[in-house]
């Protein structure tokens, strides 16, 4: 063992530094342990000149004297357990429960992303106009429910009324849902050349209705789009630049077919099945969308197969 003593001048300098230094400044990490006193408190400092060798490549168990702070030995590289990875190494005490107590994440994994979760539907402009009596129509209850228009539909301002009816497609309550859907179909059936200039105004209402993720609202949009592409010349081609806004939701619900086993799904016959409606709508978009329709549909819906 080698002992080194400090001179009086050095000790006085240390005492001056002690008065200037803040409390507990024996090291950047706080006070030293009792057995490793700093020169401020101990006149003599003993440094071990021997290095205890341990076998390389094996994680040696910690020495009891070193664990208690009674040894001044210096460890060489690859002799401790720090940074060593092994399937048999258990780690520090309590590390097994670090995942379960929420400190390092949930061991059960992340939750569902909720891509197809139903979203909240805010009040629509269509409901506001209907309750205020701005729409020139009434519901006719006869042998079957229908709409009775108070004015000639061909003379209406399509730039004003058609986006309002499309905005109501996301309504789920009656009579708003029926009036919005049937009114949109009536306007598309009698619009003719008035529909093509209004196509850019119809994209946002359609996208908003699709983003609700409600199957009933998506089904209404499918019926309207199928009617829209055949309502006038070049309407289907005018929708091609807007596939990026409309088709992502198509891709989400296209393969959501119910597994009924050996039973029959009568919703397909009644056109109430969402997957069947989406496929029929995509076929209509391809037929009336021109030569660029298929490649744009395939880009947004990779599982789509051409019907041409």
URCOR-V365015 format. One record per pair of residues at least 6 apart in sequence whose C-alpha atoms are under 6 Angstrom apart, sorted by the first residue. I is the first residue (numbers start at 1). J is the second residue. D is the distance in whole Angstrom. If there is no record, write none. Layout:
i: <I,I>
j: <J,J>
d: <D,D>
//
This chain:
i: <3,5,24,24,48,51,51,59,59,59,65,99,99,116,118,118,118,119,126,126,136,137,137,137,138,138,139,139,140,140,140,159,163,165,165,166,167,168,169,170,170,171,188,192,196,207,210,226,229,229,236,236,237,237,251,254,267,286,286>
j: <46,44,30,31,72,73,74,79,80,81,71,105,107,213,212,213,214,212,164,168,150,148,149,150,147,148,146,147,146,147,148,198,202,180,184,205,205,180,180,209,217,177,231,232,235,246,218,281,235,236,288,289,289,290,301,275,273,293,294>
d: <6,5,6,5,6,6,6,6,6,5,6,6,6,6,6,5,5,5,5,5,5,6,4,5,6,5,6,5,5,6,6,6,6,5,6,6,5,5,6,5,5,5,6,5,6,6,5,6,6,5,5,5,4,6,5,5,5,5,6>
//
